[in-house]
Amino acid sequence: MSSQNNKENREPALLVLEDGTCFEGVAAGASGVAVGEAVFNTSMSGYQEILTDPSYAGQLVTLTMPHIGNYGVNTADMESATIQAAGLIVRSISETPSNYRSEMSLPDWLADNEIVAITEIDTRALTRHLRDKGVMMAVIAHGATAEDAERWQKHLADQPDYGSGEFVGKVAHNEPLSVVVHPEVSGEEELGEARVELVPHDPDAGDERPHVVVIDYGVKFSILRNLDAQGLRLTLVPGSTSMDEIRELKPDGIMLSNGPGDPARLDDYLATVKGVVETYPTFGICLGHQLLARALGAETFKLPFGHRGPNQPVKNMSTGKIAMTSQNHGYAVRSETLPADLEVTHINLNDETVEGFRHKSLPVLSVQYHPEAGPGPHDAVDFFDDFAKMVREASA
Ligand SMILES: NC(=O)CC[C@H](N)C(=O)O
């Protein structure tokens, strides 16, 4: 057994769940304590994209793939400027990455970003527990052992619940920004992901490209990369932007981004969402999809353990085709509450929940899953073509 997997040589760490279930492990990343909602993701790779996805704010991410970190981390594969998850739970963490793109090991990157992690956890048992009982709050405590479990369970009881958290305000950008995407190319070949740069918005700058205003609730860079690749000019604005302010930006289309937390806590954003849907071609992804549904009168609810992974089967109700999709959500739209002018277009084949809808008379696309993947399969990437077509028609 290599030294990195030798429990005796390392600082102990403890994972305690809200219901008192505890797992002893080994400390990794920054030293300290991390509190959050324990969730699991079934991706075999893509840990860097997952950890930097702002939708994971406030959550301790368990990765079911047992060996994590083997290809290191790099500056190109970021989904936002930094790590957004509250902590990381793994079976085995690699300290010696091997990949030509690697710039740093995962444990060093976690430490540099002050993210507390725990390794040597039976992530299979933990995942089965969360699947049976539902996701719940948890704490990772470095230096603690099973004898300390009760004390940490009490500590956890005093922490605010994930569902009451205001995460969008913490992860989204709070001023208008323009998006510049720099593809990393060598000769003809595009290497890795394009670098995304956000610069202060200049209201007088503009170009020939159709203009999409992205309402940022915690946007993933891959959504911006995909929109940019469609030849669209992008301006990010905060969720609190009013309809009048959006009109001044003269958009040809609107993107409602992904983001963290319970959509039912974001009613302050709904007036703008309703206004843009009724005025411009609109595309909602994940939290954006949930807010779009709520703005038009539907309700959302919390799933028992959510959908997080790269292999969630989604059926297109009009073609019967099944796509393997990338997902990361804990809430969903309640289908029986959809108003008459919205029609379900996609369902999840695992639990038949709503994965997409269309508006019967307005140019609206809305999906619960992630067509941009990052990480995951690209089966659903055509949505960006469909949206760009709607935007171009509006700008013509
Ligand atoms: N990825 C997302 O946008 C997640 C949306 C929402 N926070 C949920 O968990 O359902």
The ligand as a Gaussian input file, in Angstrom:
#p B3LYP/6-31G(d) Opt

LIG

0 1
 N      -26.991000      23.411000     -11.573000
 C      -27.970000      24.180000     -11.171000
 O      -28.255000      25.248000     -11.728000
 C      -28.687000      23.746000      -9.927000
 C      -30.029000      24.404000      -9.696000
 C      -30.531000      24.298000      -8.268000
 N      -29.630000      24.939000      -7.363000
 C      -30.732000      22.833000      -7.888000
 O      -29.932000      22.269000      -7.160000
 O      -31.673000      22.226000      -8.329000

